[in-house]
Structure formats: structure tokens, C-alpha cells
Amino acid sequence: MAIDEGEDLRANCYKVLKDSFGYSEFRPGQLDVIEQVIRGKDALILLPTGGGKSLCYQVPALVLNGVTIVVSPLISLMQDQVQQLTTQGVKAAYLNSSQEPEQAQQVSDALYAGELDLLYVAPERLLQNYFLNSLAKVEVNLIAVDEAHCVSHWGHDFRQDYRMLGKLKNYFPSTPFIALTATADHATQVDIQHQLSLNEPFVFKGGFDRPNIRYNLLAKYKGFDQVVAFVKQQEGAAGIVYCGSRAKVDDLTQRLQSAGIKCDGYHAGHDTATREFVQTQFLKDDLQVVVATVAFGMGINKSNVRFVVHHDVPRSVESYYQETGRAGRDGMPAEALLLFDERDAARIKQWISTGTAQDRFDIEMHKFEAMESFAEAQTCRRQVLLNYFSDYRDEQCGNCDICLDPPKMFDGTRQAQQLLSCVLRLKQDTSVQYVIDVLRGKNIRRILDAQHHELSTYGIGKDQSDTYWHNIIQQLIHQGLLRIDMTQSGILRLNEAARAVLKGERLIQLAIPKLTVDTSKRNKAEPSNIDRQLFAKLKHLRKQIAEEDNVPAFVIFSDASLADMTEKTPTNKAEFLAVNGVGQRKLERYGSAFTKLIEEYLAAQ
């Protein structure tokens, strides 16, 4: 269609937004981006996961003539997005290696016949000369580079094939490019523009805040047990648990299954068929939890993930932010839990020191030290997180563990002296757990054989739990009194600053250890007017329809749409169309079933 100016253009955009996507209003900044792109300007968009990035290229794709090419890094992500778009009545398809030749040919035929609005492709295919030459046969109205941080060597998920996308400008000199990402610090933003050869792009930074996610952190001690306890608190809600190794994934999966939790594991050691089966089961709500390495990554387009747990500390703030961002994509309340252990941190630093190429060493170490600082912070976690991305906030968020339950400080000098003295008497030559065992006076063979039960520190901490003392050790490490020596199998050693504490020359303030996450406090993002009984009935209906259509439940409607239904209680087509996420196609396909259920529910009240 021709590019109309001013009000006509905006009216077209609003019509597409409502008819195809079911929303009456754009989020802040979206329409500005869309107008710039439709008028042919390059753009760089930074919006949080769930912040509406996709609409910034999907709306132009439906307003303009021709086809929009979307560069996407993962097959599963393409498939999920195309499935959602087709459910909404949008003519979208993908080309990737998962297809049979006949399927790929059908998509190509539709492309050349001008029957597609959006085509999703991987960078490897797009950069093939034969494919680039074939695109000369069609009208390409826009090229969107999703997960654009992959372009930059400063980014946390750098990919060599993305680095070559800059040459596309030679093939499409007059076609606007839009680069989109949720995670990019300043250096990465600058590099994205350079690598993609963006021409004086319109830059929109929508902020990095995900206010619906509540950030929690616990000192890791018996991490598997902590994860099991937290997952059980979630009352069947869908979640992801990230682990740092395949072995941990397999172990924790077995433990969760033994605890009666419907879950499965996902890592690169599994064959393709197994990984696809696990992901499909999760998307369709047939699994509550996926336990995974970061191999379970950017392809997670499931909007109703309610929690993300990190059993092991990530290697960068960007990774942590992106992975936690897979929870609550629908804007509904979500939980993030990080288990942090200084021994894990020491191991990662050692890996970076010994296994990183010299040109990446400073970058990798800087990124991990920033992640470590986030974990050790005793101030609002959201402020620390956002400040890393230069999204500065003066006020505390009120929706993290620090804000909801601020650290309660006490004079911990006696506890510090007990612990430091025990480390010293053990000749600074034992593990964290061994120190705790001696402090608590455990009657175990190793201690007895070494005659450590005769030490003056044996049993002086028996009135507190293992978890308590582990937390105190972590705090003393944070304060620079102790360190973990990874060159000697992770033994505890005293730092010079410990001398003053042992001599009584320095007082120590410690926080009362937090041993569990309190999920009973209301998440700030939780709507106060949800009818829980009606919401449950709507979810059940959604699940039935999803199974009949063989699609994930969230593709039918998001949890946020169901929550809006409980508030608006629509009983006819006009009222149902006013629900967020209901467009013309979904009204036609699902309106009768949902309005009938709501009408029967209201009549029974």
C-alpha cells in the first residue's frame, strides 16, 4: 500500500494493531518506531523481553506492500512466532533446515507469488548468494534483525554468522533495517549500528525494567533441595530452572521427578528429537518445569512462564537478564530466584582465566564481575540491574527480596570471630562444609580421625544450622575477610583483614541470614480484581481448545487476556472484542466458546 502521511498512516497502524493483534493502544514508543520504519528509516530498538519489540516490525509488515524478512537465530523461535502469527490471521512463514524439501518449496512459491507478509530465516540461509539473488524477484519492504546483540563481539551471545549481516546493505540499499534486542550495554549498542551498517538510525530505548518480575536471591546451600522447595511453592505454575552443566541438569531433573513434579531436562547432550519433544511438551503445558542449560535459550516464546530459577550464577548480567526475562512475558506476575555461592563464582573466574582467548578475557571478566556485584548487593536488586544498563532509577522498586524484606543487621563480631578462628585452627586447609561441620560439632569419622573434635572451636556453632553458617561465610567473603582458593580445590583462607577481627580491633555488622524465599507477599504486578474461579475455568477451556488445535495454550490467549476477561466478563461479540489480545480472527474462532462460558458462570453466581 502507499505510504500515507500523518493521521492516515497512524489510522492504518491502529487498524492493523486491533484487527490482527487485538490491542487498542500502542505501548510508549512503539508507534514512533513504526512510523519511522514505514517512512524508510533504519532503526535500533531496545525493549525488554515482553516489551513489544515484535510489533515494531510486524505492524509495518502488514501496512506496507511486499514482504518483511526477519532474521532469527533459532529454529524454535521462528516456529513459535509464525504459529502465533498464523493464529492471528497473518500470512507468515519460515524457511529453515527443519523442513522437508517439499515444505520449503511451498514457502518459496508463496514468497515469489507475493502471498507472504513476513518470512523468518536464519542468518546462515539469508547470507547464501543463491538466496540473496532469489530475493531480487520479490519486493522486500523491511529487514528486521531480531536478537541483534548477537551481531556484536561485545554482546553476551556473539555469533559469527550474525557478524556478516552488514553486507545485506549492499543488496538492499534502499530497504530500511530494524535491529531489535532486549540486552545491550552502550558498547554493544554502538557496535550493532556499526556492524549492520545502519544509516543514521532512529534509536529507541524503552528501558530495561520488567516490573512484573520479582527478583529473589538466596545463598546457595544444598541447592537441589532449595530448588525443589521453591518449585513446590509455585503451585503448578510453569517455570524454567537453569543449571551450569549437563550433569546438574540430569541430577536435578531426577530429583524433581522424584518429588512428584512434572518436569524434564534439556541440554545439548540430548539428540534433536528429544530436545524438540521436551520443548513441545513444555509449550503445551504438559510439563510444569524444564531443567536446562543455556541451550534452552532464545527460542522460548512461551508467554505464561511464571518463574525462572538459576541454580548456578550466570556469567554475565546480560545472560541473567535475558534468562529471567523468559518469565512473565505476558506482563503478569513472575518470580526469579538466583542461588549464589562464592565457590561457583571462584570456579567461573578460574574458567575465564584459563579458557578464554586473550582478546575476550577482559570483556568476559568484566561482565562476570558485574554479575557478582549484583549477587552481593544489599540494595534494591532492580536498581543494581537497571543501573548496569544505564537505565538509572532513583527509587527502590518495592518488588524484590531486598525491598520487600530488607536485610536486618546485627552485631556479628562474635559469629565472625568463631568462624575465622575455626578456619585458622584448621590451618586454612579445609573446605567450606568441613569448617561448618567442625563449628557445629558433628560426630563424623573425618573429624574424629583428624582429632579436630579436640579443637576449641569444635561445636561452638551447634545452635545454628548448616545453612545459617554457610550464609555467614558468604557474607565474610563479601566483606573481604575470607577467600576461596580455587588453586587448592576451593579451600577457605583468611585475608589480612581478618586479623583485626580476631583481635577484637574491628566490629562486624552482618545481615540475619535469609534461608527461604517468602512467596506469600503479593507481587506488585498482580491484578487485584481477578476472579480466581472464573480464571481457572477460562484456563481449562483454553487448554481444551489448544489440544484440539494442536497448539500451545498461550497461542490461543495469554494469561493476561484471560485476566482481562475476568474483569470485563464479556458475554457478546462486541464486548469480547474489547478484551486485550482479541482481534478479528480470534473473535471469529474463539469468541462463542469463551462468551458462552462466561455467561453460564455469571448466571450461576
Secondary structure as UniProt FT lines:
FT   HELIX           6..21
FT   TURN            28..29
FT   HELIX           30..38
FT   TURN            39..40
FT   STRAND          43..46
FT   TURN            49..50
FT   TURN            53..54
FT   HELIX           55..63
FT   STRAND          67..71
FT   HELIX           75..87
FT   TURN            88..89
FT   STRAND          92..95
FT   TURN            97..98
FT   HELIX           101..112
FT   TURN            113..114
FT   STRAND          118..121
FT   HELIX           123..126
FT   HELIX           129..134
FT   HELIX           135..137
FT   STRAND          140..145
FT   HELIX           148..151
FT   TURN            153..154
FT   TURN            156..157
FT   HELIX           160..163
FT   HELIX           164..167
FT   HELIX           168..171
FT   TURN            173..174
FT   STRAND          177..181
FT   HELIX           186..195
FT   TURN            196..197
FT   STRAND          202..205
FT   TURN            211..212
FT   STRAND          213..219
FT   HELIX           223..233
FT   TURN            234..236
FT   STRAND          239..242
FT   HELIX           246..258
FT   TURN            259..260
FT   STRAND          263..266
FT   TURN            268..269
FT   HELIX           272..283
FT   TURN            284..285
FT   STRAND          289..292
FT   TURN            294..295
FT   TURN            298..299
FT   TURN            303..304
FT   STRAND          307..310
FT   HELIX           317..324
FT   TURN            325..326
FT   TURN            329..330
FT   STRAND          334..340
FT   HELIX           342..355
FT   HELIX           358..376
FT   HELIX           381..388
FT   TURN            389..390
FT   HELIX           401..404
FT   STRAND          409..411
FT   HELIX           413..425
FT   TURN            426..428
FT   HELIX           432..439
FT   TURN            440..441
FT   HELIX           445..449
FT   TURN            450..451
FT   HELIX           452..454
FT   TURN            456..463
FT   HELIX           466..478
FT   TURN            479..480
FT   STRAND          482..485
FT   HELIX           486..488
FT   TURN            489..490
FT   STRAND          491..494
FT   TURN            496..497
FT   HELIX           498..502
FT   TURN            503..504
FT   STRAND          509..511
FT   TURN            524..525
FT   TURN            528..529
FT   HELIX           532..549
FT   HELIX           553..556
FT   HELIX           559..568
FT   HELIX           573..577
FT   TURN            580..581
FT   HELIX           584..604
//
